[in-house]
Every structure is written in C-alpha cells, then in structure tokens.
Amino acid sequence: MSSVKTYHIRGEFRKRKRKIPFGKYIRALSVEEALEEVYSLIGSKHKVKRNVIYIDPKDIKEITNPEEIKDVVVKTFASEDDLSIPKRK
C-alpha cells in the first residue's frame, strides 16, 4: 500500500506573452499524480492550456520534513493525524 507524499512543484506558464512563475505544494501518491493535479489547478485557475505550462523535472522536489511546507493546509495534512482544516489568512 502506498503512502501519500508531499511534493513542491515549481514552474511557469505563458499568458499574454508573459511568463508567470508559480510554486505549488501538492499531496499525492506519485509524481505523475502530483503533476496532473498541478496542470489541473493552474489550467482551471488561470484558463491556460497544458501546452503553455512548463515544469522542469529538476523543479519537482519531494518534501520529507513538514516544517519546510509553507502552505498551512498542506502542512496540517502532512504533519498531523487530526484532519481538521485550519483557516487560511
């Protein structure tokens, strides 16, 4: 049985001839699932196609220490067994 891991994925996408960088903390079973989630989130939020989202494989990092995670919700899910969701600021 696989365990859920936390990944930090950085990349950029093009919109109106500008490069817009992004970084996302994602909880997934594998790198492929994490990438699929990032493509889905960025495409949905910014209305861009997958072919304009660029992610270098060197910019995919598995996070083993929950203290490195900056997203409060992802950090809570990664570090605690109690799954109460904190409010974002």
N, C-alpha and C positions, 0 to 999 in steps of 0.2 A: 504494500500500500504506500502510495506517495504522500509526502508531506508538502504543505503549502510553503513556498519560499517568497521572499520579498526581493524585488528587483528594482534598481534605479536605471531608468532608460532615458538617455538624452538624445536629442536630435534637432532637426529644424524642418520647417516646411515653407514653401513659397506661396505667397498670396499677394497679388497685385505687384509683381516684380520685386517684392521684398522678401528677405529671408528672416523668418521669425523663429528664434530658438525656443526650445521647451525642455523640460525635465519632469518626469513622472515617476512616482513610487507606485509600483503595482504588486499585488499579491496574486501569485499564480502557481500552478503545479510545475510548469516548464517555461523555458524561454520563449518557445513558439506561442504558447497561450498568452504570455505577457505582451509579446509583440502584437498579437491580434487585438488585445484589449487596448493598447496604445493607439493603433490605427483606428479602431472604432471610436475611441474617445476624442481624438484630435479631429477626425473627419466629421463627427457629429457636432462638436462644439464650434469648429471654425469653418465648416462647409467646404472642406477641401477633399480632393480625391487621394487615394493611396499612392498614386504615382508621383505626387508632389511632396510626400513626406519622406525625408531622408534620415535613416538611422544607421550609423556606423556600428558594426558589431563590437568594436572596441569600447563603445559608449554604453554597453549593457553590462551592468555590474550587479552581482548578487550580494545582498546585504545580509550579513550574519549577525551583526550587533544591532539590536533595536535602537540603541542610543544615536545611531547615525541617521535615522529617519527623521525628516523634518515635517512631514505631513502628520498631523495629530491623529487623525482617524486611522491611517495605516499603521502608525506606531502603536496605537492601542491594540489593534488586532494582532500585531506581530508580537507584542510583549506580554499580554495578559490573557488569562483564561476566561475572565469575566468579559462578556461581549457587549457591554453597554457602550453605546456610541457617544463620545463627547461632542459638544457643540463646537463648531469652528468659529474663530474670531473674525 
